[in-house]
């Protein structure tokens, strides 16, 4: 009788484990990395051309973004072409002055001194997705001054042939 109870306990525990376990999501893999060129428009900085390279792990690397205040790295939100999925770009941007605002003006650098913050370095986080073949991306700019307002701006990444 004792062996039967042990067997019943093992079987019921195994059933609970099988019933509650889920397979892990597959790793993000594009299988074929891609490179695309975009005309940058919007309110986050000057217009210009950037290239974005994807890798098999859905990482993105932006080339030419620094002078346009576009973060230089990011991720894709899933499989497929970067024109078909959510895109997130983020990173520090060194402006060398005041960052542009969405209304075309500029914001004064934060009032703090070394080593607390660098008034010419900002962190920009951008997220967006495809809209009629164009990537529309909303960016938020942060300073190291926690009391400073967070500015938002819009990037439009128009694919080039």
N, C-alpha and C positions, 0 to 999 in steps of 0.2 A: 504494500500500500504506500509506503514511504517513497519508493522509486516512482510510482505512478504520479504522486503529487509533485515530485521534482520535475518529471517529464512535462507535466501540465504547466508548471511555472515557467519552464524554459520555452515551451511552445507559445504560451500567451505573451511572454516578454518579446519574443522574436516577432510575433504578429504585430504588436504595438510599434516596434521599431520600424518594421516595413511599412505599416500604415501611415506613420508620421514622417517618414523620411522623404525628402524631395531631391531630385538630382540637382547638382550644382549647375548654375547657368553656364552655357558654353563661353569660353574666353572670347573676347572681342578680337576678331580676326578679319581683316579686309581681304586677305589672300593676295591681293594685288595693290601695293601702295600706289598712290596717285599724286601727281603734282598739278596744281591748277594756278593760273594767274588771274588776279582780280584787280579791277579798278576800284579804289577805295573812295567812297563819297560819304557825306554825312556831316555831323556836328562835332566829332571827336578830335578833329585836327585837320591838317591840310589834306588835299586829295593827292592821289598818286597810285602807283602800281605795286602790288605785293605778290609774292608767290607763297602758296601754302602746300607743304608736303605732308602726306599722311604716311603712317607706317603700319605694319601688320597688327600692332597692338592698339590701334585707334589713336595713337598720339599724333599731334600736329606740330609742325615747326613752321613759323612764319619768317620769311626772308624779306627784308626791306620795310619792316614795320616800324622800326625805331623812329625815323624822321616823321612818320605819320601818326605817332603815338598809339600804335597798334601793338598789343602784347605779342611777344615772340614765340609763345608756345600755347598748347591747348590740347583738347581731346574731342573726338567725335562721339556722338551719343549712340553709336551702333554700327552695324554692318552697312556696306554700300558706299556709294559716292558721297563725298562731303556736301554735294548739292541736294542730297535726299534726306539728311539726318540733322539733328540738333548739333550745333557746334558751340564749344566753350573755349574761349581764349582768356588767359590771365597771366599776370606777371608785373614786374616793376617796369616803370617807364621813366626814363630820365629826360626831363623836359628842358632843363637849362633856363628856365624862366617860369612863367605862369601858365598853368594848363588852360586850354580853351574851354569855354562853357557852351552849353547847348544854345544859348541865345547869341553866340558870336563874341561875347565878352571874354574876360579872363578872370581868374581868381587869384588873389594875393597868396603868396606862399605862406605856410603856417609860421607862426611866430614861436619858434623854439630853437634851441641851440644844440650843437654837438655835445655829447654823443647821443642825445635823445632822438633827434631826427635830422634828416637831410632835406632841407626845404626844396630841393630840386628833384627829389625822387618821389614818385607816387606809385600806388598799386592800382591797377585797372583790371576789373573782372568783367568779361563780356560773355553773354549767352544769347543765342538766337538760332534761327532755322530758316529753311527754304521758303521763299514766297515768290512763286512764279519764275523760278530759275535764278533768283537773286537771293543772297543770304542777307537777311535783315537781322542785325545784332544790336542788342541794347547793352551798353557798357556803364559801369559804375566806377567812379574814380575815388580812391581813398587816399588820405595822407596818414602819416604816422601820428598826427595830432588827433586824438580820439574825439575832441570837441568840434573839429572842423566839419562843415557840412559835406555830405557825400553828393557829388555831382553826377548826373546821368547825361549820356549823350548817345546818339544813334550812329551806327556804322552801316553802310550799305555796301556789300561786296558784290560787284557786278562781274560775272565771269568773262574773261577775254578769250577769244578763239585761239 
